[in-house]
Amino acid sequence: MYIKVKVKAGANKEVVDKINDNHYNISIKEKAERNMANERVCQIIAGILGVNVGKVRIINGHHSPSKLISVMTLD
């Protein structure tokens, strides 16, 4: 499963807006430094979908606010 995410790093509070099943806007407190924001995005997506964090990885957009995330599921 692929999910598109638009991330705002360094926000005052964490907010997750679901646009549709495969598109989210996420605001996170972590700054876009030392991969902290990317790790937090993976944790949030894993929590939303109820999968292990190890099954979530960023395919495209490591240095960009727009990211493509792959989630391995047993569908």
HTML snippet that shows the backbone in 3Dmol.js (N, CA, C, O; Angstrom):
<script src="https://3Dmol.org/build/3Dmol-min.js"></script>
<div id="view" style="width:600px;height:400px;position:relative"></div>
<script>
const pdb = `
ATOM      1  N   MET A   1       0.847  -1.166   0.000  1.00  0.00           N
ATOM      2  CA  MET A   1       0.000   0.000   0.000  1.00  0.00           C
ATOM      3  C   MET A   1       0.902   1.241   0.000  1.00  0.00           C
ATOM      4  O   MET A   1       1.901   1.298   0.716  1.00  0.00           O
ATOM      5  N   TYR A   2       0.531   2.220  -0.808  1.00  0.00           N
ATOM      6  CA  TYR A   2       1.268   3.476  -0.871  1.00  0.00           C
ATOM      7  C   TYR A   2       0.421   4.608  -0.309  1.00  0.00           C
ATOM      8  O   TYR A   2      -0.785   4.674  -0.549  1.00  0.00           O
ATOM      9  N   ILE A   3       1.062   5.495   0.439  1.00  0.00           N
ATOM     10  CA  ILE A   3       0.377   6.629   1.059  1.00  0.00           C
ATOM     11  C   ILE A   3       1.156   7.896   0.752  1.00  0.00           C
ATOM     12  O   ILE A   3       2.380   7.928   0.878  1.00  0.00           O
ATOM     13  N   LYS A   4       0.446   8.936   0.349  1.00  0.00           N
ATOM     14  CA  LYS A   4       1.068  10.247   0.139  1.00  0.00           C
ATOM     15  C   LYS A   4       0.886  11.070   1.402  1.00  0.00           C
ATOM     16  O   LYS A   4      -0.202  11.110   1.977  1.00  0.00           O
ATOM     17  N   VAL A   5       1.954  11.724   1.826  1.00  0.00           N
ATOM     18  CA  VAL A   5       1.927  12.508   3.058  1.00  0.00           C
ATOM     19  C   VAL A   5       2.567  13.863   2.786  1.00  0.00           C
ATOM     20  O   VAL A   5       3.615  13.950   2.147  1.00  0.00           O
ATOM     21  N   LYS A   6       1.929  14.909   3.275  1.00  0.00           N
ATOM     22  CA  LYS A   6       2.530  16.241   3.261  1.00  0.00           C
ATOM     23  C   LYS A   6       2.811  16.595   4.712  1.00  0.00           C
ATOM     24  O   LYS A   6       1.905  16.588   5.545  1.00  0.00           O
ATOM     25  N   VAL A   7       4.071  16.907   5.014  1.00  0.00           N
ATOM     26  CA  VAL A   7       4.522  17.080   6.397  1.00  0.00           C
ATOM     27  C   VAL A   7       4.889  18.533   6.661  1.00  0.00           C
ATOM     28  O   VAL A   7       5.537  19.186   5.842  1.00  0.00           O
ATOM     29  N   LYS A   8       4.464  19.026   7.817  1.00  0.00           N
ATOM     30  CA  LYS A   8       4.921  20.316   8.319  1.00  0.00           C
ATOM     31  C   LYS A   8       5.702  20.026   9.599  1.00  0.00           C
ATOM     32  O   LYS A   8       5.122  19.691  10.632  1.00  0.00           O
ATOM     33  N   ALA A   9       7.017  20.160   9.516  1.00  0.00           N
ATOM     34  CA  ALA A   9       7.875  19.875  10.665  1.00  0.00           C
ATOM     35  C   ALA A   9       8.025  21.133  11.518  1.00  0.00           C
ATOM     36  O   ALA A   9       7.928  22.251  11.012  1.00  0.00           O
ATOM     37  N   GLY A  10       8.259  20.944  12.793  1.00  0.00           N
ATOM     38  CA  GLY A  10       8.480  22.053  13.715  1.00  0.00           C
ATOM     39  C   GLY A  10       7.212  22.779  14.117  1.00  0.00           C
ATOM     40  O   GLY A  10       7.265  23.956  14.476  1.00  0.00           O
ATOM     41  N   ALA A  11       6.070  22.103  14.064  1.00  0.00           N
ATOM     42  CA  ALA A  11       4.801  22.721  14.452  1.00  0.00           C
ATOM     43  C   ALA A  11       4.684  22.766  15.973  1.00  0.00           C
ATOM     44  O   ALA A  11       5.429  22.085  16.679  1.00  0.00           O
ATOM     45  N   ASN A  12       3.754  23.563  16.471  1.00  0.00           N
ATOM     46  CA  ASN A  12       3.543  23.665  17.918  1.00  0.00           C
ATOM     47  C   ASN A  12       2.862  22.434  18.491  1.00  0.00           C
ATOM     48  O   ASN A  12       3.115  22.069  19.639  1.00  0.00           O
ATOM     49  N   LYS A  13       2.005  21.788  17.713  1.00  0.00           N
ATOM     50  CA  LYS A  13       1.339  20.568  18.178  1.00  0.00           C
ATOM     51  C   LYS A  13       1.177  19.611  17.009  1.00  0.00           C
ATOM     52  O   LYS A  13       1.201  20.011  15.846  1.00  0.00           O
ATOM     53  N   GLU A  14       1.012  18.333  17.348  1.00  0.00           N
ATOM     54  CA  GLU A  14       0.861  17.327  16.300  1.00  0.00           C
ATOM     55  C   GLU A  14      -0.591  17.247  15.857  1.00  0.00           C
ATOM     56  O   GLU A  14      -1.503  17.121  16.675  1.00  0.00           O
ATOM     57  N   VAL A  15      -0.785  17.323  14.548  1.00  0.00           N
ATOM     58  CA  VAL A  15      -2.122  17.252  13.964  1.00  0.00           C
ATOM     59  C   VAL A  15      -2.052  16.338  12.749  1.00  0.00           C
ATOM     60  O   VAL A  15      -1.135  16.449  11.935  1.00  0.00           O
ATOM     61  N   VAL A  16      -3.020  15.433  12.627  1.00  0.00           N
ATOM     62  CA  VAL A  16      -3.110  14.549  11.469  1.00  0.00           C
ATOM     63  C   VAL A  16      -4.447  14.807  10.797  1.00  0.00           C
ATOM     64  O   VAL A  16      -5.503  14.614  11.400  1.00  0.00           O
ATOM     65  N   ASP A  17      -4.398  15.247   9.534  1.00  0.00           N
ATOM     66  CA  ASP A  17      -5.605  15.468   8.744  1.00  0.00           C
ATOM     67  C   ASP A  17      -5.655  14.410   7.655  1.00  0.00           C
ATOM     68  O   ASP A  17      -4.752  14.313   6.824  1.00  0.00           O
ATOM     69  N   LYS A  18      -6.723  13.618   7.669  1.00  0.00           N
ATOM     70  CA  LYS A  18      -6.891  12.583   6.650  1.00  0.00           C
ATOM     71  C   LYS A  18      -7.652  13.192   5.477  1.00  0.00           C
ATOM     72  O   LYS A  18      -8.807  13.592   5.625  1.00  0.00           O
ATOM     73  N   ILE A  19      -7.012  13.262   4.319  1.00  0.00           N
ATOM     74  CA  ILE A  19      -7.646  13.791   3.120  1.00  0.00           C
ATOM     75  C   ILE A  19      -8.504  12.699   2.483  1.00  0.00           C
ATOM     76  O   ILE A  19      -9.676  12.923   2.183  1.00  0.00           O
ATOM     77  N   ASN A  20      -7.926  11.531   2.281  1.00  0.00           N
ATOM     78  CA  ASN A  20      -8.657  10.332   1.867  1.00  0.00           C
ATOM     79  C   ASN A  20      -7.873   9.125   2.375  1.00  0.00           C
ATOM     80  O   ASN A  20      -6.959   9.284   3.184  1.00  0.00           O
ATOM     81  N   ASP A  21      -8.213   7.928   1.915  1.00  0.00           N
ATOM     82  CA  ASP A  21      -7.576   6.724   2.450  1.00  0.00           C
ATOM     83  C   ASP A  21      -6.068   6.681   2.225  1.00  0.00           C
ATOM     84  O   ASP A  21      -5.345   6.051   2.996  1.00  0.00           O
ATOM     85  N   ASN A  22      -5.589   7.344   1.177  1.00  0.00           N
ATOM     86  CA  ASN A  22      -4.172   7.259   0.832  1.00  0.00           C
ATOM     87  C   ASN A  22      -3.465   8.609   0.846  1.00  0.00           C
ATOM     88  O   ASN A  22      -2.410   8.756   0.227  1.00  0.00           O
ATOM     89  N   HIS A  23      -4.023   9.594   1.538  1.00  0.00           N
ATOM     90  CA  HIS A  23      -3.412  10.929   1.544  1.00  0.00           C
ATOM     91  C   HIS A  23      -3.644  11.582   2.909  1.00  0.00           C
ATOM     92  O   HIS A  23      -4.776  11.672   3.383  1.00  0.00           O
ATOM     93  N   TYR A  24      -2.548  12.037   3.534  1.00  0.00           N
ATOM     94  CA  TYR A  24      -2.611  12.672   4.848  1.00  0.00           C
ATOM     95  C   TYR A  24      -1.800  13.961   4.855  1.00  0.00           C
ATOM     96  O   TYR A  24      -0.787  14.065   4.163  1.00  0.00           O
ATOM     97  N   ASN A  25      -2.244  14.937   5.633  1.00  0.00           N
ATOM     98  CA  ASN A  25      -1.458  16.114   5.976  1.00  0.00           C
ATOM     99  C   ASN A  25      -1.118  15.968   7.455  1.00  0.00           C
ATOM    100  O   ASN A  25      -2.010  15.814   8.290  1.00  0.00           O
ATOM    101  N   ILE A  26       0.171  16.019   7.776  1.00  0.00           N
ATOM    102  CA  ILE A  26       0.621  15.786   9.146  1.00  0.00           C
ATOM    103  C   ILE A  26       1.496  16.946   9.601  1.00  0.00           C
ATOM    104  O   ILE A  26       2.436  17.330   8.906  1.00  0.00           O
ATOM    105  N   SER A  27       1.189  17.500  10.761  1.00  0.00           N
ATOM    106  CA  SER A  27       2.047  18.486  11.422  1.00  0.00           C
ATOM    107  C   SER A  27       2.687  17.792  12.617  1.00  0.00           C
ATOM    108  O   SER A  27       2.006  17.137  13.406  1.00  0.00           O
ATOM    109  N   ILE A  28       4.009  17.943  12.743  1.00  0.00           N
ATOM    110  CA  ILE A  28       4.725  17.277  13.837  1.00  0.00           C
ATOM    111  C   ILE A  28       5.621  18.278  14.548  1.00  0.00           C
ATOM    112  O   ILE A  28       6.014  19.294  13.976  1.00  0.00           O
ATOM    113  N   LYS A  29       5.941  17.979  15.807  1.00  0.00           N
ATOM    114  CA  LYS A  29       6.775  18.858  16.617  1.00  0.00           C
ATOM    115  C   LYS A  29       8.252  18.739  16.266  1.00  0.00           C
ATOM    116  O   LYS A  29       8.995  19.711  16.405  1.00  0.00           O
ATOM    117  N   GLU A  30       8.689  17.573  15.816  1.00  0.00           N
ATOM    118  CA  GLU A  30      10.100  17.354  15.527  1.00  0.00           C
ATOM    119  C   GLU A  30      10.558  18.247  14.375  1.00  0.00           C
ATOM    120  O   GLU A  30       9.799  18.533  13.449  1.00  0.00           O
ATOM    121  N   LYS A  31      11.788  18.670  14.454  1.00  0.00           N
ATOM    122  CA  LYS A  31      12.370  19.482  13.387  1.00  0.00           C
ATOM    123  C   LYS A  31      12.889  18.570  12.276  1.00  0.00           C
ATOM    124  O   LYS A  31      13.129  17.382  12.489  1.00  0.00           O
ATOM    125  N   ALA A  32      13.052  19.138  11.110  1.00  0.00           N
ATOM    126  CA  ALA A  32      13.539  18.375   9.962  1.00  0.00           C
ATOM    127  C   ALA A  32      15.065  18.279  10.005  1.00  0.00           C
ATOM    128  O   ALA A  32      15.754  18.742   9.096  1.00  0.00           O
ATOM    129  N   GLU A  33      15.568  17.684  11.056  1.00  0.00           N
ATOM    130  CA  GLU A  33      17.007  17.510  11.259  1.00  0.00           C
ATOM    131  C   GLU A  33      17.285  16.079  11.683  1.00  0.00           C
ATOM    132  O   GLU A  33      16.488  15.463  12.391  1.00  0.00           O
ATOM    133  N   ARG A  34      18.422  15.556  11.244  1.00  0.00           N
ATOM    134  CA  ARG A  34      18.907  14.233  11.673  1.00  0.00           C
ATOM    135  C   ARG A  34      17.840  13.148  11.549  1.00  0.00           C
ATOM    136  O   ARG A  34      17.800  12.221  12.358  1.00  0.00           O
ATOM    137  N   ASN A  35      16.977  13.258  10.541  1.00  0.00           N
ATOM    138  CA  ASN A  35      15.967  12.241  10.233  1.00  0.00           C
ATOM    139  C   ASN A  35      14.901  12.104  11.320  1.00  0.00           C
ATOM    140  O   ASN A  35      14.130  11.145  11.291  1.00  0.00           O
ATOM    141  N   MET A  36      14.833  13.026  12.272  1.00  0.00           N
ATOM    142  CA  MET A  36      13.855  12.923  13.363  1.00  0.00           C
ATOM    143  C   MET A  36      12.432  13.051  12.842  1.00  0.00           C
ATOM    144  O   MET A  36      11.546  12.316  13.278  1.00  0.00           O
ATOM    145  N   ALA A  37      12.200  13.978  11.913  1.00  0.00           N
ATOM    146  CA  ALA A  37      10.851  14.180  11.385  1.00  0.00           C
ATOM    147  C   ALA A  37      10.396  12.961  10.588  1.00  0.00           C
ATOM    148  O   ALA A  37       9.247  12.537  10.714  1.00  0.00           O
ATOM    149  N   ASN A  38      11.270  12.401   9.782  1.00  0.00           N
ATOM    150  CA  ASN A  38      10.905  11.221   8.995  1.00  0.00           C
ATOM    151  C   ASN A  38      10.554  10.037   9.888  1.00  0.00           C
ATOM    152  O   ASN A  38       9.598   9.312   9.614  1.00  0.00           O
ATOM    153  N   GLU A  39      11.320   9.840  10.948  1.00  0.00           N
ATOM    154  CA  GLU A  39      11.034   8.744  11.876  1.00  0.00           C
ATOM    155  C   GLU A  39       9.680   8.936  12.547  1.00  0.00           C
ATOM    156  O   GLU A  39       8.920   7.981  12.703  1.00  0.00           O
ATOM    157  N   ARG A  40       9.377  10.174  12.943  1.00  0.00           N
ATOM    158  CA  ARG A  40       8.094  10.444  13.608  1.00  0.00           C
ATOM    159  C   ARG A  40       6.925  10.231  12.638  1.00  0.00           C
ATOM    160  O   ARG A  40       5.879   9.717  13.034  1.00  0.00           O
ATOM    161  N   VAL A  41       7.097  10.620  11.381  1.00  0.00           N
ATOM    162  CA  VAL A  41       6.048  10.396  10.378  1.00  0.00           C
ATOM    163  C   VAL A  41       5.773   8.905  10.234  1.00  0.00           C
ATOM    164  O   VAL A  41       4.614   8.497  10.166  1.00  0.00           O
ATOM    165  N   CYS A  42       6.814   8.090  10.187  1.00  0.00           N
ATOM    166  CA  CYS A  42       6.637   6.636  10.090  1.00  0.00           C
ATOM    167  C   CYS A  42       5.922   6.086  11.314  1.00  0.00           C
ATOM    168  O   CYS A  42       5.082   5.196  11.184  1.00  0.00           O
ATOM    169  N   GLN A  43       6.238   6.600  12.506  1.00  0.00           N
ATOM    170  CA  GLN A  43       5.562   6.161  13.726  1.00  0.00           C
ATOM    171  C   GLN A  43       4.081   6.515  13.684  1.00  0.00           C
ATOM    172  O   GLN A  43       3.242   5.704  14.076  1.00  0.00           O
ATOM    173  N   ILE A  44       3.752   7.704  13.217  1.00  0.00           N
ATOM    174  CA  ILE A  44       2.358   8.141  13.161  1.00  0.00           C
ATOM    175  C   ILE A  44       1.572   7.293  12.172  1.00  0.00           C
ATOM    176  O   ILE A  44       0.467   6.847  12.481  1.00  0.00           O
ATOM    177  N   ILE A  45       2.123   7.067  11.000  1.00  0.00           N
ATOM    178  CA  ILE A  45       1.439   6.262   9.984  1.00  0.00           C
ATOM    179  C   ILE A  45       1.245   4.830  10.484  1.00  0.00           C
ATOM    180  O   ILE A  45       0.182   4.244  10.280  1.00  0.00           O
ATOM    181  N   ALA A  46       2.254   4.269  11.130  1.00  0.00           N
ATOM    182  CA  ALA A  46       2.136   2.920  11.683  1.00  0.00           C
ATOM    183  C   ALA A  46       1.035   2.864  12.733  1.00  0.00           C
ATOM    184  O   ALA A  46       0.273   1.899  12.776  1.00  0.00           O
ATOM    185  N   GLY A  47       0.942   3.882  13.576  1.00  0.00           N
ATOM    186  CA  GLY A  47      -0.111   3.921  14.589  1.00  0.00           C
ATOM    187  C   GLY A  47      -1.499   4.041  13.986  1.00  0.00           C
ATOM    188  O   GLY A  47      -2.441   3.414  14.470  1.00  0.00           O
ATOM    189  N   ILE A  48      -1.637   4.835  12.939  1.00  0.00           N
ATOM    190  CA  ILE A  48      -2.937   5.004  12.287  1.00  0.00           C
ATOM    191  C   ILE A  48      -3.398   3.690  11.659  1.00  0.00           C
ATOM    192  O   ILE A  48      -4.564   3.314  11.772  1.00  0.00           O
ATOM    193  N   LEU A  49      -2.478   3.002  11.000  1.00  0.00           N
ATOM    194  CA  LEU A  49      -2.838   1.777  10.282  1.00  0.00           C
ATOM    195  C   LEU A  49      -2.750   0.525  11.140  1.00  0.00           C
ATOM    196  O   LEU A  49      -3.179  -0.544  10.707  1.00  0.00           O
ATOM    197  N   GLY A  50      -2.206   0.631  12.341  1.00  0.00           N
ATOM    198  CA  GLY A  50      -2.119  -0.511  13.243  1.00  0.00           C
ATOM    199  C   GLY A  50      -1.101  -1.554  12.800  1.00  0.00           C
ATOM    200  O   GLY A  50      -1.332  -2.753  12.955  1.00  0.00           O
ATOM    201  N   VAL A  51       0.023  -1.105  12.252  1.00  0.00           N
ATOM    202  CA  VAL A  51       1.090  -2.022  11.851  1.00  0.00           C
ATOM    203  C   VAL A  51       2.356  -1.671  12.617  1.00  0.00           C
ATOM    204  O   VAL A  51       2.439  -0.623  13.258  1.00  0.00           O
ATOM    205  N   ASN A  52       3.332  -2.551  12.544  1.00  0.00           N
ATOM    206  CA  ASN A  52       4.632  -2.335  13.171  1.00  0.00           C
ATOM    207  C   ASN A  52       5.380  -1.243  12.406  1.00  0.00           C
ATOM    208  O   ASN A  52       5.251  -1.149  11.185  1.00  0.00           O
ATOM    209  N   VAL A  53       6.149  -0.429  13.100  1.00  0.00           N
ATOM    210  CA  VAL A  53       6.899   0.662  12.472  1.00  0.00           C
ATOM    211  C   VAL A  53       7.876   0.118  11.437  1.00  0.00           C
ATOM    212  O   VAL A  53       8.179   0.806  10.462  1.00  0.00           O
ATOM    213  N   GLY A  54       8.366  -1.082  11.622  1.00  0.00           N
ATOM    214  CA  GLY A  54       9.292  -1.686  10.672  1.00  0.00           C
ATOM    215  C   GLY A  54       8.680  -1.961   9.306  1.00  0.00           C
ATOM    216  O   GLY A  54       9.407  -2.152   8.331  1.00  0.00           O
ATOM    217  N   LYS A  55       7.368  -1.984   9.225  1.00  0.00           N
ATOM    218  CA  LYS A  55       6.686  -2.221   7.950  1.00  0.00           C
ATOM    219  C   LYS A  55       6.394  -0.936   7.184  1.00  0.00           C
ATOM    220  O   LYS A  55       5.835  -0.976   6.088  1.00  0.00           O
ATOM    221  N   VAL A  56       6.773   0.205   7.760  1.00  0.00           N
ATOM    222  CA  VAL A  56       6.529   1.505   7.131  1.00  0.00           C
ATOM    223  C   VAL A  56       7.873   2.095   6.718  1.00  0.00           C
ATOM    224  O   VAL A  56       8.792   2.187   7.532  1.00  0.00           O
ATOM    225  N   ARG A  57       7.988   2.499   5.440  1.00  0.00           N
ATOM    226  CA  ARG A  57       9.225   3.138   5.007  1.00  0.00           C
ATOM    227  C   ARG A  57       8.932   4.207   3.964  1.00  0.00           C
ATOM    228  O   ARG A  57       7.955   4.128   3.219  1.00  0.00           O
ATOM    229  N   ILE A  58       9.789   5.190   3.934  1.00  0.00           N
ATOM    230  CA  ILE A  58       9.645   6.296   2.994  1.00  0.00           C
ATOM    231  C   ILE A  58      10.312   5.901   1.688  1.00  0.00           C
ATOM    232  O   ILE A  58      11.496   5.566   1.656  1.00  0.00           O
ATOM    233  N   ILE A  59       9.536   5.944   0.613  1.00  0.00           N
ATOM    234  CA  ILE A  59      10.033   5.581  -0.708  1.00  0.00           C
ATOM    235  C   ILE A  59      10.639   6.797  -1.401  1.00  0.00           C
ATOM    236  O   ILE A  59      11.707   6.703  -2.007  1.00  0.00           O
ATOM    237  N   ASN A  60       9.958   7.935  -1.309  1.00  0.00           N
ATOM    238  CA  ASN A  60      10.365   9.130  -2.030  1.00  0.00           C
ATOM    239  C   ASN A  60      10.094  10.348  -1.155  1.00  0.00           C
ATOM    240  O   ASN A  60       9.092  10.382  -0.441  1.00  0.00           O
ATOM    241  N   GLY A  61      10.975  11.350  -1.201  1.00  0.00           N
ATOM    242  CA  GLY A  61      10.748  12.586  -0.475  1.00  0.00           C
ATOM    243  C   GLY A  61      11.429  12.674   0.866  1.00  0.00           C
ATOM    244  O   GLY A  61      10.906  13.317   1.775  1.00  0.00           O
ATOM    245  N   HIS A  62      12.582  12.048   1.020  1.00  0.00           N
ATOM    246  CA  HIS A  62      13.294  12.087   2.297  1.00  0.00           C
ATOM    247  C   HIS A  62      13.647  13.510   2.723  1.00  0.00           C
ATOM    248  O   HIS A  62      13.668  13.807   3.917  1.00  0.00           O
ATOM    249  N   HIS A  63      13.923  14.386   1.768  1.00  0.00           N
ATOM    250  CA  HIS A  63      14.325  15.762   2.069  1.00  0.00           C
ATOM    251  C   HIS A  63      13.250  16.760   1.652  1.00  0.00           C
ATOM    252  O   HIS A  63      13.539  17.944   1.476  1.00  0.00           O
ATOM    253  N   SER A  64      12.032  16.302   1.495  1.00  0.00           N
ATOM    254  CA  SER A  64      10.944  17.139   1.000  1.00  0.00           C
ATOM    255  C   SER A  64       9.739  17.021   1.927  1.00  0.00           C
ATOM    256  O   SER A  64       9.581  15.996   2.591  1.00  0.00           O
ATOM    257  N   PRO A  65       8.887  18.041   1.990  1.00  0.00           N
ATOM    258  CA  PRO A  65       7.662  17.926   2.786  1.00  0.00           C
ATOM    259  C   PRO A  65       6.668  16.925   2.200  1.00  0.00           C
ATOM    260  O   PRO A  65       5.870  16.351   2.941  1.00  0.00           O
ATOM    261  N   SER A  66       6.701  16.707   0.889  1.00  0.00           N
ATOM    262  CA  SER A  66       5.815  15.730   0.244  1.00  0.00           C
ATOM    263  C   SER A  66       6.528  14.396   0.182  1.00  0.00           C
ATOM    264  O   SER A  66       7.616  14.287  -0.385  1.00  0.00           O
ATOM    265  N   LYS A  67       5.912  13.380   0.767  1.00  0.00           N
ATOM    266  CA  LYS A  67       6.550  12.069   0.849  1.00  0.00           C
ATOM    267  C   LYS A  67       5.634  10.978   0.311  1.00  0.00           C
ATOM    268  O   LYS A  67       4.409  11.074   0.398  1.00  0.00           O
ATOM    269  N   LEU A  68       6.245   9.944  -0.242  1.00  0.00           N
ATOM    270  CA  LEU A  68       5.535   8.740  -0.643  1.00  0.00           C
ATOM    271  C   LEU A  68       5.989   7.637   0.290  1.00  0.00           C
ATOM    272  O   LEU A  68       7.181   7.348   0.386  1.00  0.00           O
ATOM    273  N   ILE A  69       5.046   7.022   0.975  1.00  0.00           N
ATOM    274  CA  ILE A  69       5.341   6.022   2.001  1.00  0.00           C
ATOM    275  C   ILE A  69       4.776   4.682   1.575  1.00  0.00           C
ATOM    276  O   ILE A  69       3.649   4.593   1.087  1.00  0.00           O
ATOM    277  N   SER A  70       5.568   3.647   1.766  1.00  0.00           N
ATOM    278  CA  SER A  70       5.136   2.280   1.487  1.00  0.00           C
ATOM    279  C   SER A  70       4.846   1.578   2.811  1.00  0.00           C
ATOM    280  O   SER A  70       5.634   1.653   3.754  1.00  0.00           O
ATOM    281  N   VAL A  71       3.701   0.894   2.866  1.00  0.00           N
ATOM    282  CA  VAL A  71       3.317   0.137   4.056  1.00  0.00           C
ATOM    283  C   VAL A  71       3.110  -1.304   3.641  1.00  0.00           C
ATOM    284  O   VAL A  71       2.269  -1.596   2.790  1.00  0.00           O
ATOM    285  N   MET A  72       3.875  -2.207   4.237  1.00  0.00           N
ATOM    286  CA  MET A  72       3.732  -3.627   3.939  1.00  0.00           C
ATOM    287  C   MET A  72       2.617  -4.194   4.794  1.00  0.00           C
ATOM    288  O   MET A  72       2.690  -4.172   6.023  1.00  0.00           O
ATOM    289  N   THR A  73       1.587  -4.701   4.140  1.00  0.00           N
ATOM    290  CA  THR A  73       0.463  -5.311   4.849  1.00  0.00           C
ATOM    291  C   THR A  73       0.256  -6.718   4.316  1.00  0.00           C
ATOM    292  O   THR A  73       0.863  -7.102   3.317  1.00  0.00           O
ATOM    293  N   LEU A  74      -0.585  -7.475   4.967  1.00  0.00           N
ATOM    294  CA  LEU A  74      -0.848  -8.854   4.558  1.00  0.00           C
ATOM    295  C   LEU A  74      -2.133  -8.939   3.736  1.00  0.00           C
ATOM    296  O   LEU A  74      -2.794  -9.977   3.746  1.00  0.00           O
ATOM    297  N   ASP A  75      -2.494  -7.891   3.039  1.00  0.00           N
ATOM    298  CA  ASP A  75      -3.730  -7.893   2.236  1.00  0.00           C
ATOM    299  C   ASP A  75      -3.685  -8.958   1.210  1.00  0.00           C
ATOM    300  O   ASP A  75      -4.633  -9.115   0.441  1.00  0.00           O
TER     301      ASP A  75
END
`;
const viewer = $3Dmol.createViewer("view");
viewer.addModel(pdb, "pdb");
viewer.setStyle({}, {cartoon: {color: "spectrum"}});
viewer.zoomTo();
viewer.render();
</script>
